[in-house]
Amino acid sequence: MYHFEKARRRLETDTAESHLLRLIAEQAEAMLNLGLTRDAQRTYEEVLPKLELCGLAPETARARTGLARCLLALGETAAGRNALAKAAAELGALGNDSERARVLLLDAAVAADLGDLDGAAARLAECAPGLGGRPMDVGMLGYHLARIAYRRGNIDEAGRSLAEAIAIVEPLAIAPLMADLLHLQGLLDLSRARAPEAINHLRSALKHVERVRGSLQAERFRAAFLGNRLDLYTDTARAILDFDSPDGQAEAFHVIEAAKSRSLLDQTRGSAVVDWTHTEGGSDAALNEQARRLFGEINALYAKLVEPGAGARAAQWRSAVETRERELTAIEDRLAAARGPANLFAPPVRLDEVQAALPSDVTLLEFAILRDELIAWVVTKNTRRLFRGLAAVSDVERAGERLRFQINRALRPGAVDGPRGERLAADARAELGTLWKLVIGPMADMLRDAPRVLVVPHGPLHALPLHALHDGASYWIERAVIGFAPSASVWRHVTDRPRLSRAAWNLIVGAGDELAPNIETEARQVAAQLASSLTLIGDAATGSAVRSACPAATRIHFACHARFDPALPNSSGLRLADRWLTLREIVALPLQADLVTLAACESGRSVVQGADELMGLYRTFLAAGARAVIGSHWLVHDEISARTFHEMYTTQSRSAQSSPADSLRQACGRRTFAWGSYEDDFDFRRSRLPVRRDGVWAMQ
């Protein structure tokens, strides 16, 4: 990608468009191999008609093959196979037998995936002569022959094909292909009951993947490449656990951690962020200027989207945002690629390191998904225990969908008033009970007396209010202080961050409007509670003022509107007096805050991408340098928010030892969060609805 970017910058100043088109098509192939399938698809669709107009027939057929791969990877099987057939016909007409053979090789892989093993074998036999003895192509042929034999149960035949392919490819040092070959070899060994050999092959495959990942410049490149190979990590962890060696649990934990939030881990350890916001001059000047222009247009359009009365024009504005988002992301990738090959990034922590770092009163509960099996480690300072087969992940997902349905029923205005509120509470409590039995129940005895629990979710568990699960007698948060972390590695590195050495002060930001008139009142109340506070409230809460003040604050409280868009997470952000403060700006802030509180609707929501990478405000503030973040998964009433944080900061002011998670838990225990009904003080056990403010997203 580095060399593509360097060549592209030269060719963009040239008048020979055909050379630039060839380069962009080949760059799309690299993007596809990284796992950036949607980006590659859009690039191919843009460049294909231009290649045809230029009369570049071989390049057109090759680009069409790449587009077919994109369509197939995205599940558009019929369209993908049609594109492959057209590419094969074009290459046949050109007499390019070698490229046509590669297309047939791809079609054979598709046929095998669809269960047509005989058809796949026939296509492999047809394409073999055209591959011309080129080592990489022959290695790919051997890989697909081995896959077909393995699926047919012909293990010895698969082993022979695979051994021949590995012998050919290994001297070429093509790490991704070697990883695929060794992964399949490990699965073959497992089917032969050769666990030690299998684990060694799987370990070797992981080393190849990690080596490539560590050399990729852009965060998106690393996340996509790793996300495309998650099965290797889960298969390795499962093989290690099934083999049951003395050190198996610790090694499997390390492997699972290597597939969780690695890009965020890199950022918490100081990997450079591409910051085009203020950079002037240099070889990147033109791209930086394009990025700033696009960002300004996105922010202006985003402000329009949330204006009352947007109506029919909202769809048009949203489409414009999506287009500019893609363009800005592409520029960011180019800026990152131009930095040259990267070095290996932050390594995941090992289990003994986590145990050594855990406070004596904290229990780590780390979940992991091995294909459809949910497992978990329960770890304290002196003990560790692995729980296998907690539940089928598909069952957890269905229970989570039912819970979200119940929550959405209760979110409607007036839904909880009267007797119906009790029924809604009972329905939600039933689903929380089902999830308790699936997710926590088998570990309940070990967690029963744990005063503080740090939960590391995985996959769909990130979207569930695990602290509100109900065991039939009480909600979990009634018995323990519960915090969450994206991974144990992120938690470990974030808690190691140095604190501000100078005298601390607090930053209070309040930006309300007629829809939420109590927001600014909340900000003033918080400022009155917290000594040494800088307040940016009302018209003073501008984007530039907040950006200037954030890096020097030890505690930051945002009282404002938030917006989370799972389709465009980078455009999500916080509404200030003059504009939106988006994820792109936040991640570039050099924060040193012990706590960032996001008193805003849905500020704790995230979308999970790639290798369990969370995209949202919570993650972004951690990446920027915060030690702890508090946010909400749900809609929050401004009056209730003001009361809650008054209680929380009161608790903290009374006890310097009270963590954010402690203080917020106590505040939630004294205030109601019944959507549509805003009542006064109450007790947990008499609350009308079981799910209150979601997300003690605290690292402490």
ABEGO torsion letter per residue (X at the ends): XAAAAAAAAAAAABABAAAAAAAAAAAAAAAAAAGBAAAAAAAAAAAAAAAAAAGBAAAAAAAAAAAAAAAAAAGBAAAAAAAAAAAAAAAAAAGBAAAAAAAAAAAAAAAAAAGBAAAAAAAAAAAAAAAGGBAAAAAAAAAAAAAAAAAAGBAAAAAAAAAAAAAAAAAAGBAAAAAAAAAAAAAAAAAAGBAAAAAAAAAAAAAAAAAAAAABABAAAAAAAAAAAAAAAAAAAAAAAAAGBAAAAAAAAAAAAAABGAAAAAAAAGBBBBBAAABBEEAAAAAAAAAAAAAAAAAAAAAAAABBGAEAAAAAAAAAAAAAAAAAAAAAAAAAAAAEBBBBBBBBBBAAAAAAABBAABBBBBBBBBEABBBBBBBBAABBBBBBGABBAAAAAAAAAAAAAAAAAAABBGAABEAAAAAAAAAAAAAAAAAAAAAAAAAAAAAAABABBBBBBBEAAAABBAAABBAGABBAAAABBBBBBABAAAAAAAAABBBBABBBBBBBBBBBBAABAAAAAAAAAAAAABBGBBBBBEAABBAAAAAAAAAABABBBBBBBBBBBAABAAABEBBBAABBBBAAAAAABBBABABBBBBBBGAABBBBBEBGBBBEAAAAAAAAGBABBBBBABBBBAAAAAAAAAAAAAAAAABAABBAAAAAAAAAAABBABBGBBBBBBBAAABABABBBBGBBBAX
